[in-house]
Every structure is written in C-alpha cells, then in structure tokens.
Amino acid sequence: MALDSIHGIRGIRRRKKKPSTRSAASDNWPFDVVKRDFCVDAPNRLQVADITYIPARVGWVYASFVLDAYTPGPDPWPSHR
C-alpha cells in the first residue's frame, strides 16, 4: 500500500506563479554612486542592501540583508513581517 493511503498524507497543490513585479525603465533607475566598484580598503566605507520576498504558508515573508562590502558575509539584521 502507498504511504498516502495509510497515513492520509497528501501533497500541496500550488497555483502557477505569475510575475508580480516589473522592472522600471533604465532611465528611472537610481544613480550608480559607486560606479559598480565594490572594492573597499576598510570596514564601514560601503554598505549594500537587498530585499526579497518569499512565499510561505502564512503569506509573504520578507528577507532583507545589509552587507558591509569589506566583510565577507552578511551581518545579522532584524527583520519584521
């Protein structure tokens, strides 16, 4: 017998995802202050950030990251729903 019939396990059906964001035209992009040069010689000279959203059972969960370009990995940063 199959596990799903013995234990009542069922898969979750998900809807097809539609694109939810659209990129702005390049003339609306923010000015590139560092000219894509992320090399720094000391800490706290340049910080970069990103935010993304992830689908979860309770809705959308937002994850944000702020990185010091000098440090090799992300610093902990509190996030809220």
Buried (B, 14 or more C-beta within 10 A) or exposed (E): EEEEEEEEEEEEEEEEEEEEEEEEEEEEEEEEEEEEEEEBEEEEEBBEEEEEEEEEEEEEEEEEBEBBBBEEEEEEEEEEE
